Amino acid sequence: MVTADLKLTSQVHNYSIHFITISIHNAGQRLDNFLRTQLKGVPKSLIYRLVRKGQVQVNKKKSKPQYKLQSGDELRIPPVRQKDNKPLVSPRLGKVAVLTKALLYEDDHLLILNKPSGTAVHSGCRLSFGIIEGLRALWPNATFLELVHRLDRDTSGVLLIAKKRSALRLMHEQLRMKSIKKDYLALVRGQWQSHMKAVEAPLMKNILASGERIVRVSNDGKLSKTYFQVEERFTFATLVKASPVTGRTHQIRVHSQYTGHPIAFDDRYGDRKFDHQLKSCGLNRLFLHAVALSFKHPASGERLRIEAPLDESLRNCLLYLRTYHKEKS
């Protein structure tokens, strides 16, 4: 039950309370900072009052704004209206409809999607819609839907969602043990050298004044490693399979740029001249796709490999390159 005082009743409504399990990607953030990214449009003063009065709870207990979240923490967020009086979760019907066609696998423990490019995995700063919000609209009776891992907004492909807290915990343990194998397909500039099978370059994340995240190779950064394998060659580009060992922000994109082979249509780390060469193929999105994930099922222990087909724009791009720019052997 929501126990709001009278001063908050104009901003608290009867929509469902939300429970979020903190992933390893959000661990270490202050509670107040995390809430500000989740409760877009909600006044900062109201967020602090909700925390102070115990309406926001961590592991069913009252917490302080400066508390640093830990992986596995369960966060209770009361129903709140935004400044424009719209509900906090207001999925766009068109994007929700797309998700119904993106389902790759579902059982009592996991839900797996072929995430479309251009859709964030979670709503947040400047974003009113994310995969999780859409899924909660499609599965209104689901008591638990949380991301096992993340994909960049413009990256498409296999995305794991846990339907039970026990499944989330076991999948996070596999991530920590690096036993989940992730394979991506990326179209990169130039001729990738076959002998370059692994890139080990420490990565450091920087937040610009605009709030944009930029990742750079730095000796002060975190250990990062990606395996690469040539899949197909074209006259001015290479299709590679990238398999990250670590899971740093923008890792494949930055490692590709670092080697001199930026990914096609990467608006942060790419090359506009390379993108222009691909203009005729009609591509207008980042060519990075999580094509397959291999992991142990959290209940049965069976090893599963889930594959996600390329979308039409990526398929058409490859068809164009194979027709007009196939490298001669």
Rosetta blueprint (number, residue, H / E / L):
1 M L
2 V L
3 T L
4 A L
5 D L
6 L H
7 K H
8 L H
9 T L
10 S L
11 Q L
12 V L
13 H L
14 N L
15 Y L
16 S L
17 I L
18 H E
19 F E
20 I E
21 T E
22 I L
23 S L
24 I L
25 H L
26 N L
27 A L
28 G L
29 Q L
30 R E
31 L H
32 D H
33 N H
34 F H
35 L H
36 R H
37 T H
38 Q H
39 L L
40 K L
41 G L
42 V L
43 P L
44 K H
45 S H
46 L H
47 I H
48 Y H
49 R H
50 L H
51 V H
52 R H
53 K L
54 G L
55 Q L
56 V L
57 Q E
58 V E
59 N L
60 K L
61 K E
62 K E
63 S L
64 K L
65 P L
66 Q L
67 Y L
68 K E
69 L L
70 Q L
71 S L
72 G L
73 D L
74 E E
75 L E
76 R E
77 I E
78 P L
79 P L
80 V L
81 R E
82 Q L
83 K L
84 D L
85 N L
86 K L
87 P E
88 L L
89 V L
90 S L
91 P L
92 R L
93 L H
94 G H
95 K H
96 V H
97 A H
98 V H
99 L H
100 T H
101 K L
102 A L
103 L E
104 L E
105 Y E
106 E E
107 D L
108 D L
109 H L
110 L E
111 L E
112 I E
113 L E
114 N E
115 K E
116 P L
117 S L
118 G L
119 T L
120 A L
121 V L
122 H L
123 S L
124 G E
125 C L
126 R L
127 L E
128 S L
129 F L
130 G L
131 I H
132 I H
133 E H
134 G H
135 L H
136 R H
137 A H
138 L H
139 W L
140 P L
141 N L
142 A L
143 T L
144 F L
145 L L
146 E E
147 L E
148 V L
149 H L
150 R L
151 L L
152 D L
153 R L
154 D L
155 T L
156 S E
157 G E
158 V E
159 L E
160 L E
161 I E
162 A E
163 K L
164 K L
165 R H
166 S H
167 A H
168 L H
169 R H
170 L H
171 M H
172 H H
173 E H
174 Q H
175 L H
176 R H
177 M L
178 K L
179 S L
180 I L
181 K E
182 K E
183 D E
184 Y E
185 L E
186 A E
187 L E
188 V E
189 R E
190 G L
191 Q L
192 W L
193 Q L
194 S L
195 H L
196 M L
197 K L
198 A E
199 V E
200 E E
201 A L
202 P L
203 L E
204 M E
205 K E
206 N E
207 I E
208 L L
209 A L
210 S L
211 G L
212 E L
213 R E
214 I E
215 V E
216 R E
217 V E
218 S L
219 N L
220 D L
221 G L
222 K E
223 L L
224 S L
225 K E
226 T E
227 Y E
228 F E
229 Q E
230 V E
231 E E
232 E E
233 R E
234 F E
235 T L
236 F L
237 A E
238 T E
239 L E
240 V E
241 K E
242 A E
243 S E
244 P E
245 V L
246 T L
247 G L
248 R L
249 T L
250 H L
251 Q H
252 I H
253 R H
254 V H
255 H H
256 S H
257 Q H
258 Y H
259 T L
260 G L
261 H L
262 P L
263 I E
264 A L
265 F L
266 D L
267 D L
268 R L
269 Y L
270 G L
271 D L
272 R H
273 K H
274 F H
275 D H
276 H H
277 Q H
278 L L
279 K H
280 S H
281 C H
282 G L
283 L L
284 N L
285 R L
286 L L
287 F L
288 L E
289 H E
290 A E
291 V E
292 A E
293 L E
294 S E
295 F E
296 K E
297 H L
298 P L
299 A L
300 S L
301 G L
302 E L
303 R E
304 L E
305 R E
306 I E
307 E E
308 A L
309 P L
310 L L
311 D L
312 E H
313 S H
314 L H
315 R H
316 N H
317 C H
318 L H
319 L H
320 Y H
321 L H
322 R H
323 T H
324 Y H
325 H L
326 K E
327 E L
328 K L
329 S L
